Amino acid sequence: MTVSLASRLGVALLVITATLAGGMSGCSSDGTKDSGYRPKNPFAKNDRNQPSGGRPAVTEQELKLEADKLYRVARGALEASDFTEATVRYDLLMDRYPFTEYATQAELEKIYVLNRDFKPDEALTAADRFLREHPRHARADYVQYLKGIIQAERDKGLADSLPIDPSRKDVGNLRKAYDEFSLLIQKYPNSRYNEDARARMMDLRNRVADNEMHVVDFYTRRGAWLAAAKRAEQVIAQYPGAPATLRALKTLEHSYRALGLTQEAEDAARTLAA
């Protein structure tokens, strides 16, 4: 049977209409996407929360489980004293899950790890960054306390076993440690670490004062009485209560007598006797 041109056009029109209808099935009558459509973020790299290729979005609970698993691996490395591996895992945790409590905890524990791994400069940098980004964190006082520990212990090691004249040792880091502990007590008056910090400050004061007295002794051995007297006066003024101040008073009296300053020598003797 012969099919007319009109009939063939009618069939084609029906096919086109059906195709368009199928293509518009995901649109509402007003031309907008339906409520199930979620456009991808064009600025995000590997946006795991966006559905792609039929892959379901990663839920917040799944992200938390993944972060928890990675944190446990990092903490295990820390407890095993594998500080290099712990640092790598903490960095990975902070990079993958930056806005979770696990990332904040990783920042905190990494400071300790870097110090144990004999990287004091990196540890101090990490501590400063943590305090800058989390000034009200519940463990901020611990980070400040740890800064004092790092400064106080950073010069320990091989140099302590070498026969180096104490007067030649640099006590700059001991002074910095003293300042860090002092800042802890000022900023966090109720911190649980303050009692230990005060004890450490007394020890640091005594060590610095002893170092200063080695310098005083250096001058006295050479008969530089004026230089010895001035340095002894500084020890007495700057480190009151330190055992070295008794030696400083004796040296001060002896230096004054050598300089012919009898009255000053008598004053130093009375102070020493008191």
C-alpha positions as CSV (number, residue, x, y, z in Angstrom):
1,M,0.0,0.0,0.0
2,T,1.3,3.4,-0.9
3,V,2.0,5.7,2.0
4,S,1.4,9.4,1.3
5,L,4.0,12.2,2.0
6,A,1.7,13.6,4.6
7,S,1.5,10.3,6.5
8,R,5.3,10.0,6.5
9,L,5.6,13.6,7.9
10,G,3.1,12.9,10.6
11,V,5.1,9.8,11.8
12,A,8.3,11.9,11.9
13,L,6.7,14.6,13.9
14,L,5.5,12.0,16.4
15,V,9.1,10.7,16.8
16,I,10.5,14.2,17.3
17,T,7.9,15.1,19.8
18,A,8.6,11.9,21.8
19,T,12.3,12.6,21.7
20,L,11.9,16.1,23.0
21,A,9.5,14.9,25.7
22,G,12.1,12.4,26.9
23,G,14.8,15.1,26.9
24,M,12.7,17.4,29.0
25,S,11.6,14.8,31.5
26,G,14.2,16.1,34.0
27,C,12.8,19.7,33.8
28,S,9.9,21.2,35.5
29,S,7.2,23.0,33.6
30,D,8.8,26.3,34.1
31,G,12.2,25.2,32.6
32,T,14.1,24.8,35.9
33,K,15.9,21.7,37.2
34,D,14.0,19.5,39.6
35,S,14.9,19.4,43.3
36,G,17.1,16.3,42.9
37,Y,19.6,18.1,40.6
38,R,22.9,19.3,42.3
39,P,25.4,21.1,40.1
40,K,29.1,20.4,40.6
41,N,31.4,23.1,42.1
42,P,33.5,24.2,39.1
43,F,36.2,25.5,41.4
44,A,36.6,22.4,43.5
45,K,39.3,19.8,42.9
46,N,38.0,16.2,43.3
47,D,34.9,17.4,45.2
48,R,34.0,14.1,47.0
49,N,30.7,15.5,48.2
50,Q,29.5,16.0,44.7
51,P,27.9,13.1,42.8
52,S,29.9,12.2,39.7
53,G,29.3,9.4,37.2
54,G,26.6,7.8,39.4
55,R,29.0,7.6,42.4
56,P,27.2,8.4,45.7
57,A,28.3,11.4,47.7
58,V,30.5,10.8,50.7
59,T,28.6,11.5,53.9
60,E,29.9,13.4,56.8
61,Q,29.8,10.2,58.9
62,E,32.0,8.5,56.3
63,L,34.5,11.3,56.3
64,K,34.7,11.2,60.1
65,L,35.3,7.5,60.0
66,E,38.1,7.9,57.4
67,A,39.7,10.7,59.5
68,D,39.4,8.6,62.6
69,K,41.2,5.7,60.9
70,L,44.0,7.8,59.7
71,Y,44.4,9.5,63.1
72,R,44.7,6.1,64.8
73,V,47.5,5.2,62.4
74,A,49.3,8.5,63.1
75,R,48.9,8.0,66.9
76,G,50.1,4.5,66.7
77,A,53.3,5.7,64.9
78,L,53.7,8.3,67.7
79,E,53.4,5.7,70.5
80,A,55.9,3.5,68.7
81,S,58.4,6.4,68.6
82,D,58.3,6.3,64.8
83,F,58.3,10.1,64.6
84,T,59.0,10.4,60.9
85,E,56.0,8.2,60.0
86,A,53.8,10.0,62.5
87,T,54.7,13.4,61.0
88,V,53.8,12.1,57.5
89,R,50.4,10.7,58.7
90,Y,49.5,13.9,60.7
91,D,50.3,16.0,57.6
92,L,48.1,13.7,55.5
93,L,45.3,14.0,58.0
94,M,45.4,17.8,58.1
95,D,45.5,17.9,54.3
96,R,42.6,15.6,53.6
97,Y,40.3,16.6,56.5
98,P,41.3,20.2,57.3
99,F,38.0,21.2,59.0
100,T,37.6,18.3,61.4
101,E,38.5,18.0,65.1
102,Y,41.0,15.3,64.0
103,A,43.0,17.9,62.0
104,T,43.2,20.2,65.1
105,Q,44.3,17.3,67.2
106,A,46.9,16.4,64.6
107,E,48.3,19.9,64.7
108,L,48.6,19.7,68.4
109,E,50.3,16.3,68.5
110,K,52.6,17.2,65.7
111,I,54.3,19.8,67.8
112,Y,55.3,17.2,70.3
113,V,56.4,14.8,67.6
114,L,58.7,17.4,65.9
115,N,60.3,18.1,69.2
116,R,60.9,14.4,69.9
117,D,62.3,14.1,66.4
118,F,65.0,16.7,67.3
119,K,63.5,19.4,65.1
120,P,63.1,22.3,67.6
121,D,62.8,25.1,65.0
122,E,60.0,23.3,63.2
123,A,58.3,22.5,66.5
124,L,58.4,26.1,67.6
125,T,57.0,27.2,64.2
126,A,54.2,24.7,64.5
127,A,53.5,25.8,68.0
128,D,53.3,29.5,67.0
129,R,50.9,28.6,64.2
130,F,48.7,26.6,66.5
131,L,48.4,29.4,69.0
132,R,47.7,31.9,66.2
133,E,45.0,29.8,64.7
134,H,43.5,28.4,67.9
135,P,44.0,31.1,70.6
136,R,41.1,29.8,72.7
137,H,41.8,26.1,72.4
138,A,41.5,24.2,75.6
139,R,45.1,23.0,75.3
140,A,46.6,26.3,74.3
141,D,48.3,26.5,77.7
142,Y,50.0,23.2,77.0
143,V,51.3,24.5,73.7
144,Q,52.7,27.5,75.5
145,Y,54.3,25.3,78.1
146,L,55.7,23.1,75.4
147,K,57.4,26.1,73.8
148,G,59.3,26.7,77.1
149,I,60.4,23.0,77.2
150,I,61.6,23.1,73.6
151,Q,63.7,26.3,74.2
152,A,65.1,24.9,77.5
153,E,66.2,21.6,76.0
154,R,67.2,22.5,72.4
155,D,70.9,22.8,73.3
156,K,71.1,19.5,75.1
157,G,73.0,16.7,73.3
158,L,76.5,16.2,72.2
159,A,77.7,19.6,73.4
160,D,77.0,18.7,77.0
161,S,79.5,15.8,76.9
162,L,82.2,18.0,75.4
163,P,84.8,19.8,77.6
164,I,83.6,23.2,76.6
165,D,84.3,26.2,78.9
166,P,80.9,27.1,80.4
167,S,81.6,30.8,80.0
168,R,81.7,30.2,76.2
169,K,78.3,28.5,76.1
170,D,75.4,30.5,74.7
171,V,72.5,30.9,77.2
172,G,70.3,32.7,74.8
173,N,67.9,29.8,74.5
174,L,67.7,29.4,78.3
175,R,66.6,33.1,78.5
176,K,64.0,32.4,75.8
177,A,62.7,29.4,77.8
178,Y,62.4,31.6,80.9
179,D,60.4,34.1,78.9
180,E,58.1,31.4,77.5
181,F,57.3,30.0,81.0
182,S,56.8,33.5,82.3
183,L,54.3,34.2,79.5
184,L,52.5,30.9,80.3
185,I,51.9,32.1,83.9
186,Q,50.8,35.5,82.8
187,K,48.3,34.3,80.1
188,Y,47.0,31.2,81.8
189,P,47.1,31.8,85.6
190,N,45.0,28.7,86.3
191,S,47.0,26.3,84.1
192,R,47.9,23.0,85.5
193,Y,51.5,23.5,84.1
194,N,52.3,26.6,86.1
195,E,53.7,24.9,89.1
196,D,56.2,23.0,87.0
197,A,56.9,26.1,85.0
198,R,57.8,28.1,88.1
199,A,60.2,25.3,89.2
200,R,61.8,25.3,85.8
201,M,62.1,29.1,85.8
202,M,64.1,28.9,89.1
203,D,66.4,26.3,87.6
204,L,66.9,28.4,84.4
205,R,67.6,31.5,86.5
206,N,70.3,29.7,88.4
207,R,71.9,28.3,85.3
208,V,72.0,31.6,83.6
209,A,73.4,33.2,86.8
210,D,76.1,30.5,87.0
211,N,77.0,31.2,83.4
212,E,77.4,34.9,84.2
213,M,79.7,34.1,87.1
214,H,82.0,32.2,84.8
215,V,82.4,35.4,82.9
216,V,83.1,37.3,86.2
217,D,85.7,34.7,87.1
218,F,87.3,35.1,83.7
219,Y,87.8,38.8,84.5
220,T,89.1,38.3,88.0
221,R,91.7,35.7,86.8
222,R,93.1,38.5,84.6
223,G,93.0,41.2,87.2
224,A,90.3,43.2,85.3
225,W,88.7,44.3,88.6
226,L,86.5,47.0,87.2
227,A,85.0,44.7,84.6
228,A,84.6,42.0,87.2
229,A,82.8,44.4,89.6
230,K,80.4,45.6,87.0
231,R,79.5,42.1,85.9
232,A,79.1,40.9,89.5
233,E,76.7,43.8,90.1
234,Q,74.6,42.7,87.2
235,V,74.4,39.2,88.5
236,I,73.2,40.5,91.9
237,A,70.6,42.8,90.3
238,Q,69.2,40.5,87.6
239,Y,69.1,37.2,89.4
240,P,68.1,37.8,93.1
241,G,67.9,34.6,95.1
242,A,70.1,32.6,92.8
243,P,73.0,30.8,94.7
244,A,75.4,32.5,92.3
245,T,74.7,35.9,93.9
246,L,76.7,34.9,97.0
247,R,79.7,34.3,94.9
248,A,79.0,37.6,93.1
249,L,79.0,39.5,96.4
250,K,82.3,38.0,97.4
251,T,83.8,38.9,94.1
252,L,82.3,42.4,94.3
253,E,84.0,43.0,97.7
254,H,87.3,41.7,96.5
255,S,87.1,43.8,93.3
256,Y,86.3,46.9,95.2
257,R,89.2,46.4,97.6
258,A,91.5,45.8,94.6
259,L,90.3,49.1,93.1
260,G,90.8,51.0,96.4
261,L,87.1,51.5,96.9
262,T,87.1,50.8,100.6
263,Q,83.6,52.1,101.4
264,E,82.0,50.1,98.6
265,A,83.9,47.0,99.7
266,E,82.6,47.4,103.3
267,D,79.0,47.7,102.0
268,A,79.4,44.6,99.9
269,A,80.8,42.7,103.0
270,R,77.9,43.8,105.2
271,T,75.4,42.7,102.5
272,L,77.1,39.4,102.3
273,A,77.1,38.9,106.0
274,A,73.4,39.7,106.2
